[in-house]
């Protein structure tokens, strides 16, 4: 495949309501769209969206490196080869920041799938799922709002609820979990996301108080750089442990797996890259560790690519990819609607975005 042109366009979309975690409150999401133009007349889209506190690279890092890449492609075309449906490693891909790599891989695969007249998930798997199950996400709202949101999501057909906790006063978290527990039927999973808010001692105490609730796993209870504490918490077997912010590279993934520091790996493809994500899924499966894919609060482009990866490689898992509705877009209606807690992937070539979205994306959101 010959790529003749690379274009970048910054975007910023407001959150429909501030997205609050234990560490921050976000009012908007910004990043960059990457558009590749191939010699055979196809265009591919990708997204580079760093997030402070989650990615190693900053917004400015990404802006500068993408600008340099845009300049590189403006001087001469570049060739990419594919093997088993994926772009082969070359100097350009190897040298990229993880978020930039995800954008490039997404755009390359978008073109390759269109050229093969296949959806991205069909390109990557002989038998991809047509739909994927996703959890509902509830932020750190007031207790009545949390209860109302959980009830509404269950009534809408969601089979898993991801609840953000990690308040300064843990008793408030405990009260919230206690208030929603009666609404959780036997088939409803509860995932608690602490976002690194606890010390090891706090985690031991707090998890013991939560142990009687129907919790699928507790996500990143301690700081991401404290792998020893994460490992010790897993060994206590109070609640299943999920590693999230600690998962920021293939090296960190291997360390978590080698040390059996978690029961679940939470992978954000937009923060790792597509090929590293696929490698991590395979490595985790070989070591009997469960994997959940989540968005990095990306826009529709990154989220769409992650949905195709979920359909191709982890079709039976409830993923954290139902985040399109978090952002306010310039177009109306959901592009990837959620029906009864499931996303149905568009059966169209490429990453599945309609032409009017592609046009809006190309113009910079």
Wavefront OBJ file of the C-alpha trace (Angstrom):
o trace
v 0.000 0.000 0.000
v 1.319 3.447 -0.989
v 0.282 6.407 1.165
v 0.533 9.688 -0.712
v -0.687 12.076 1.942
v -1.177 12.421 5.703
v -3.349 15.167 7.174
v -3.988 16.018 10.809
v -6.918 17.950 12.266
v -7.333 18.858 15.951
v -10.704 18.370 17.612
v -12.330 19.217 20.915
v -15.788 18.056 21.996
v -17.500 18.967 25.277
v -18.686 16.267 27.630
v -22.456 16.214 27.988
v -21.838 16.421 31.718
v -18.465 16.767 33.503
v -16.856 13.352 33.767
v -15.613 12.998 37.327
v -13.116 10.435 38.615
v -11.111 10.187 41.836
v -8.392 12.359 40.287
v -10.035 14.842 37.944
v -13.172 16.318 36.454
v -13.143 16.593 32.667
v -15.353 19.057 30.789
v -14.098 18.369 27.249
v -12.089 15.839 25.251
v -9.527 16.886 22.701
v -7.175 15.131 20.364
v -6.249 14.829 16.704
v -7.730 13.093 13.697
v -5.330 11.547 11.204
v -6.353 11.067 7.576
v -4.322 8.965 5.144
v -4.809 9.042 1.368
v -3.658 6.018 -0.615
v -2.554 5.690 -4.212
v -5.552 3.440 -4.950
v -8.011 6.209 -4.075
v -9.042 5.255 -0.538
v -8.885 7.424 2.564
v -8.442 6.082 6.076
v -9.175 7.690 9.433
v -7.459 7.381 12.785
v -7.410 9.210 16.098
v -4.621 10.239 18.456
v -6.073 11.285 21.812
v -3.644 11.446 24.764
v -5.176 11.832 28.210
v -3.324 13.323 31.190
v -2.858 10.772 33.946
v -3.328 7.848 31.575
v -0.927 8.235 28.640
v 2.805 8.784 28.811
v 2.622 11.418 26.081
v 1.014 14.832 26.436
v -1.205 16.718 24.015
v 1.760 18.851 22.979
v 3.950 15.776 22.466
v 1.361 14.359 20.104
v 0.818 17.636 18.289
v 4.530 18.107 17.631
v 5.192 14.536 16.492
v 2.125 14.410 14.254
v 3.127 17.710 12.653
v 6.555 16.239 11.931
v 4.904 13.165 10.456
v 2.651 15.322 8.288
v 5.733 17.105 6.988
v 7.470 13.776 6.305
v 4.596 12.521 4.163
v 4.352 15.841 2.323
v 7.862 15.297 0.940
v 7.378 11.785 -0.465
v 4.933 8.839 -0.501
v 5.530 5.943 1.894
v 4.890 2.239 1.471
v 3.279 -0.128 3.994
v 3.062 -3.895 3.741
v 0.433 -6.129 5.353
v 0.627 -9.639 6.770
v -2.331 -11.598 8.155
v -4.467 -8.506 7.767
v -2.203 -6.250 9.868
v 0.381 -3.656 8.843
v 3.907 -4.965 9.196
v 6.295 -3.158 11.504
v 8.434 -0.543 9.779
v 10.552 2.384 10.897
v 7.619 4.795 10.863
v 5.366 2.663 13.073
v 8.174 1.669 15.425
v 9.154 5.283 16.048
v 5.682 6.540 16.971
v 4.241 7.475 20.333
v 1.590 4.938 21.319
v -1.380 7.226 20.632
v 0.068 8.244 17.263
v 0.689 4.618 16.430
v -2.952 3.797 17.140
v -4.021 6.594 14.781
v -1.736 5.404 11.981
v -2.658 1.736 12.384
v -6.367 2.641 12.439
v -6.141 4.680 9.248
v -4.054 2.027 7.470
v -6.480 -0.723 8.453
v -9.447 1.431 7.457
v -7.979 1.695 3.952
v -6.991 -1.974 3.793
v -10.456 -3.147 4.890
v -12.177 -0.860 2.384
v -9.939 -2.158 -0.387
v -10.901 -5.725 0.592
v -14.596 -4.714 0.815
v -14.695 -5.913 4.428
v -15.448 -4.431 7.794
v -12.414 -4.094 10.036
v -13.600 -6.905 12.319
v -14.123 -9.216 9.331
v -10.652 -8.369 8.071
v -9.164 -9.386 11.435
v -11.268 -12.472 12.133
v -12.969 -15.197 10.119
v -15.913 -15.185 12.524
v -16.295 -11.818 14.250
v -19.245 -11.095 16.488
v -22.022 -9.036 14.934
v -22.710 -7.365 18.290
v -20.690 -6.796 21.445
v -21.877 -6.366 25.012
v -20.840 -3.177 26.830
v -21.110 -1.916 30.391
v -22.779 1.308 31.447
v -20.468 3.776 33.177
v -21.591 5.889 36.123
v -19.335 8.653 37.420
v -18.985 10.086 40.910
v -22.411 11.611 41.192
v -24.499 12.244 44.295
v -25.993 9.080 45.764
v -29.575 9.651 44.478
v -28.238 10.386 40.989
v -26.127 7.236 41.028
v -29.097 5.098 42.039
v -31.286 6.687 39.377
v -28.618 6.195 36.694
v -28.027 2.562 37.650
v -31.762 1.800 37.577
v -32.165 3.477 34.190
v -29.210 1.595 32.729
v -30.491 -1.750 33.990
v -33.930 -0.978 32.562
v -32.197 -0.193 29.243
v -30.756 -3.690 29.136
v -27.192 -3.264 30.405
v -25.791 -6.393 32.076
v -22.802 -4.668 33.696
v -22.386 -1.385 35.556
v -19.018 0.304 35.978
v -19.145 2.655 38.952
v -16.506 5.280 39.665
v -15.576 5.381 43.356
v -12.525 6.624 45.269
v -14.064 9.555 47.124
v -12.050 11.121 49.920
v -14.528 9.730 52.399
v -14.814 6.001 51.692
v -17.997 5.737 53.745
v -19.705 7.742 50.988
v -18.545 5.152 48.447
v -19.789 2.378 50.698
v -23.188 4.029 51.068
v -23.493 4.414 47.288
v -22.607 0.766 46.632
v -25.032 -0.317 49.344
v -27.782 1.785 47.765
v -27.432 0.280 44.304
v -26.833 -3.326 45.393
v -30.567 -4.120 45.829
v -31.126 -3.159 42.189
v -28.555 -5.645 40.881
v -30.126 -8.902 39.755
v -28.068 -12.084 39.649
v -27.077 -11.518 36.034
v -25.935 -7.903 36.529
v -22.201 -7.388 37.024
v -20.801 -4.535 39.132
v -17.363 -3.157 38.343
v -15.827 -0.640 40.753
v -13.185 1.762 39.432
v -11.051 3.401 42.127
v -8.702 5.244 39.732
v -5.627 4.789 41.991
v -7.210 6.632 44.927
v -6.192 4.278 47.767
v -3.003 3.322 49.541
v -2.345 -0.375 50.113
v -3.602 -0.179 53.712
v -6.742 1.690 52.642
v -7.355 -0.812 49.873
v -7.176 -3.750 52.299
v -9.641 -2.126 54.696
v -12.024 -0.805 52.039
v -12.097 -3.995 49.982
v -12.937 -6.024 53.098
v -15.971 -3.780 53.641
v -17.020 -4.274 50.009
v -16.485 -8.024 49.936
v -20.108 -8.970 50.585
v -21.412 -7.057 47.567
v -21.758 -8.717 44.106
v -18.602 -7.187 42.613
v -17.041 -8.610 39.448
v -13.747 -6.790 40.000
v -12.215 -3.700 41.531
v -10.211 -1.620 39.119
v -6.831 -0.023 39.900
v -7.299 0.389 43.669
v -3.706 1.593 44.238
v -1.340 3.887 42.302
v -0.273 2.578 38.907
v 3.428 2.608 39.823
v 2.885 0.392 42.901
v 2.801 -3.034 41.280
v 3.922 -4.709 44.504
v 0.798 -3.552 46.331
v -1.420 -4.581 43.424
v 0.131 -8.049 43.502
v -0.302 -8.338 47.287
v -3.943 -7.292 47.037
v -4.593 -9.984 44.449
v -2.913 -12.565 46.704
v -5.295 -11.597 49.523
v -8.202 -12.819 47.368
v -10.670 -10.363 48.891
v -11.987 -9.238 45.505
v -10.793 -9.833 41.923
v -8.288 -7.161 40.849
v -8.219 -5.353 37.501
v -5.169 -3.406 36.322
v -6.006 -0.276 34.337
v -3.706 2.757 34.628
v -0.832 0.343 35.362
v -1.293 -0.957 31.805
v 0.477 1.658 29.686
v 2.912 -0.358 27.535
v 3.771 -3.901 26.483
v 6.544 -3.873 29.082
v 4.058 -3.085 31.865
v 1.667 -5.753 30.572
v 4.388 -8.399 30.657
v 5.373 -7.341 34.177
v 1.774 -7.574 35.422
v 1.335 -11.007 33.842
v 4.711 -12.331 35.007
v 3.975 -11.243 38.581
v 0.322 -12.344 38.489
v -0.520 -8.895 39.799
v -4.110 -8.841 38.518
v -7.013 -11.056 37.545
v -8.090 -8.765 34.698
v -6.207 -6.578 32.242
v -8.062 -3.437 31.165
v -6.698 -2.561 27.721
v -7.280 0.777 26.033
v -6.294 0.257 22.377
v -6.095 4.006 21.760
v -3.388 4.291 24.439
v -1.413 1.214 23.375
v -1.775 0.831 19.617
v -3.656 -1.836 17.688
v -0.889 -4.384 17.166
v 0.312 -4.127 20.803
v -3.308 -4.590 21.961
v -3.684 -7.764 19.899
v -0.354 -9.056 21.219
v -1.472 -8.293 24.789
v -4.776 -10.157 24.298
v -2.943 -13.239 23.078
v -0.371 -13.059 25.866
v -3.064 -12.714 28.521
v -5.011 -15.666 27.112
v -1.875 -17.815 27.176
v -1.514 -16.972 30.872
v -5.202 -17.418 31.735
v -5.743 -13.746 32.513
v -8.994 -12.083 31.492
v -9.090 -9.026 29.246
v -11.603 -6.206 28.902
v -11.283 -3.523 26.224
v -12.259 0.019 27.151
v -12.158 3.368 25.448
v -9.842 6.111 26.563
v -12.833 8.471 26.371
v -11.946 8.699 22.678
v -14.226 10.186 20.086
v -16.302 8.109 17.692
v -13.267 7.219 15.526
v -11.165 5.573 18.234
v -14.210 3.992 19.840
v -15.315 2.468 16.526
v -11.907 0.871 15.966
v -11.898 -0.561 19.504
v -15.372 -2.045 18.949
v -14.097 -3.873 15.862
v -11.159 -5.237 17.871
v -13.564 -6.467 20.553
v -15.780 -8.153 17.964
v -12.792 -9.821 16.309
v -10.811 -11.003 19.337
v -13.011 -10.909 22.481
v -16.598 -11.439 21.330
v -17.898 -12.982 24.571
v -16.701 -10.275 26.952
v -18.603 -7.270 28.345
v -16.437 -4.321 27.293
v -16.162 -0.704 28.396
v -16.849 0.768 24.960
v -20.279 2.316 25.322
v -18.963 5.857 25.607
v -20.166 7.573 22.421
v -22.894 9.346 24.361
v -20.414 10.978 26.741
v -19.464 13.630 24.159
v -21.475 16.329 22.410
v -20.919 16.005 18.652
v -21.903 18.418 15.854
v -24.119 15.734 14.288
v -27.388 14.306 15.592
v -28.042 10.844 16.929
v -25.695 8.010 17.862
v -23.528 6.560 15.117
v -23.038 3.295 17.006
v -26.247 2.917 19.026
v -26.505 0.701 22.097
v -29.598 -1.518 22.191
v -30.226 -3.663 25.265
v -26.658 -3.157 26.405
v -25.181 -4.276 23.077
v -23.502 -2.463 20.202
v -24.251 -3.661 16.691
v -21.276 -3.012 14.457
v -22.069 -1.484 11.065
v -21.651 -4.069 8.311
v -19.857 -1.719 5.923
v -16.270 -1.685 4.679
v -13.602 -0.150 6.902
v -14.145 1.117 10.427
v -17.839 1.697 9.799
v -18.310 5.458 9.867
v -20.881 7.091 7.563
v -19.766 9.630 4.970
v -21.141 12.657 6.823
v -19.066 11.767 9.899
v -15.980 11.229 7.782
v -16.490 14.650 6.209
v -16.900 16.297 9.609
v -13.847 14.509 10.971
v -11.698 15.550 8.026
v -12.671 19.176 8.625
v -11.429 18.894 12.200
v -14.557 18.060 14.159
l 1 2 3 4 5 6 7 8 9 10 11 12 13 14 15 16 17 18 19 20 21 22 23 24 25 26 27 28 29 30 31 32 33 34 35 36 37 38 39 40 41 42 43 44 45 46 47 48 49 50 51 52 53 54 55 56 57 58 59 60 61 62 63 64 65 66 67 68 69 70 71 72 73 74 75 76 77 78 79 80 81 82 83 84 85 86 87 88 89 90 91 92 93 94 95 96 97 98 99 100 101 102 103 104 105 106 107 108 109 110 111 112 113 114 115 116 117 118 119 120 121 122 123 124 125 126 127 128 129 130 131 132 133 134 135 136 137 138 139 140 141 142 143 144 145 146 147 148 149 150 151 152 153 154 155 156 157 158 159 160 161 162 163 164 165 166 167 168 169 170 171 172 173 174 175 176 177 178 179 180 181 182 183 184 185 186 187 188 189 190 191 192 193 194 195 196 197 198 199 200 201 202 203 204 205 206 207 208 209 210 211 212 213 214 215 216 217 218 219 220 221 222 223 224 225 226 227 228 229 230 231 232 233 234 235 236 237 238 239 240 241 242 243 244 245 246 247 248 249 250 251 252 253 254 255 256 257 258 259 260 261 262 263 264 265 266 267 268 269 270 271 272 273 274 275 276 277 278 279 280 281 282 283 284 285 286 287 288 289 290 291 292 293 294 295 296 297 298 299 300 301 302 303 304 305 306 307 308 309 310 311 312 313 314 315 316 317 318 319 320 321 322 323 324 325 326 327 328 329 330 331 332 333 334 335 336 337 338 339 340 341 342 343 344 345 346 347 348 349 350 351 352 353 354 355 356 357 358 359 360 361 362 363 364 365
